[in-house]
Amino acid sequence: MILDNIENIKLYSGINERINKAFEYIKSTDFSLLDNGTYDVVEGEIFAIVNRYETIHESKEQLECHRKYIDVQYIFEGEELLAYLNKTVQIPSQVYSDNDDFELYNENRDFLKFKSGMFCVLFPDDLHAFGIHEKTSTKVSKVVVKVLV
């Protein structure tokens, strides 16, 4: 997992060509002008999901991970908690769905604050959950760019 401020995104440009394209998309797009929904970035390889929502209590959110896609998430308004855990020998609470590209886990986790202007890159072994509030529900606006592994 990589977690940093958007101003530092260029430091990670050598990771992978598709991730670079996701970074370019994030840096060149004004997401405040886009409606919630899915947008093709590179057909068949990269797409973006713009979403606005209210955060929820951690008990309502399970950890997830993906096999086909790397998540590059950018929060452009609000703040939330990011729950995370490295995938090792945990047993899923919901087995992998190839159609939806995720499996779920009920595990103890650690938390980091994910605030406006930050991005993160989540790889297949990064169990994660977003949309969690610290004390009270808040509004969040963000984009999740899905990058084919």
N, C-alpha and C positions, 0 to 999 in steps of 0.2 A: 504494500500500500504506500502511496505517496500522498502527502497532504501538505499544501503550501498555499501562499497567496498568489493571486493571478499575476501580479507583477513579476513573479519569479518563474513563470511558465517556460520561458526560453531556456532555463537551466536543464530542462528535461527533454529537450527536442531531439536528442539522439537515441531515445529508447527504441523507437519503432516507427516506420513510415506511416502506418495507419494512425497511430497515436498522434504523430505530428499533424496529420490532417485534422484530427479532432481538435487539437490545440488551436490550429489556424481558424477553424470554424468558430470556436469559442471567442477568440480574440477579435474576429471580424464581424460578429453578429450582435446586434442590439436586441437582446431577448425581451426587453420590455415592450417592444413593438410586435412581438409574436403572440398569437393565441396559444392556449394549451393545445398540445397535439404532437403528432409525430412528423418529422421532417427528414427526407433523404439528404444525406451529405455526400456519400459516394455509394451509388446503387449497389446493393448486394454486399457491401462491406461495412458501411458506417451509417448510422441514423441517429437522430436526436429526438428526445422526448422533452418537451417543455411542459412544466407542471407547476401549479400554484395550489397550496393546500394549507391546512391548519395542522400544527404538530399535535401528537397524541402522547399518552403515557406509555412508558417503556413496556409495561405488561401486555400491551395490545400489539406489539411488534416482535416478530421473530427474525432471527438472523437468516440471511440468504447468501447464496453464492451462485455463480454461473459457470458454465463450461465453454460455451461458444463465443461469448462476448466479454470484453474488458469494459468496465464502466469508467468513464471519465465524467465526473460530476462537477458542476460549477454552480454555486449558489450566488444569485445576483440580487437577492433581497431577503432580509430576515436572518434568523439563526435557528439552529437546531442542534441536537446531540447526534453524533455518529457513534453507533455501537459497533464494535469490531472484535474479532477474534481470529487468529490464524487457524486454518483448517488442518487438523491432524487426524485423530482417530474418532472424532465425534460421529454419532449415529444420527442421521437425519430424522426429523419429526415428520417430514413430508418428502418422499423420495423424488428424485430428479424427474422433471418433466421436460422432455426434449422439445416439445412444442413451445413451451414458455421459457425455456432455458433457465430454470432455477430449481433449487432444492432448499428446504427450510430446516432450521435448527433451533431447538430450545436449549440454550446454553448460557452459563454465566458469561458476561462480557465486560469489556472495558468501554469507557466513553471518552470522546473528545468533542469539544465545541467546534461546530462547522458554521462559520459566519459569512455574511455577505462579503464577496470579494475573494473567497477561498475556492480552491478546486481540490479534487482528490482523484487518484487513479486506483481502481480496485481490480486486482488480478483474480484469476479463478480460485486461488486458495485463500482469498480474503473474505471471511464471513463478515457480513455487514448488515446494518439496519439504519435507516434514516427516518426523519420525520418525528423524532422523539423530542419532547419538551423537558426542560429542566424543572420548572415549577408550575408554570401556567402555559396554556396553549398560545402559540404565536403563529403569524402568517409567514410562509416561506415561498419564495419563487426561485426555481432552479431549472437547470437543464441537465439531463443525463444523456451523454453521447455514448452510444453502444458501438464498440469497435470489435470487429471480427478478430478472433484470436489468430 
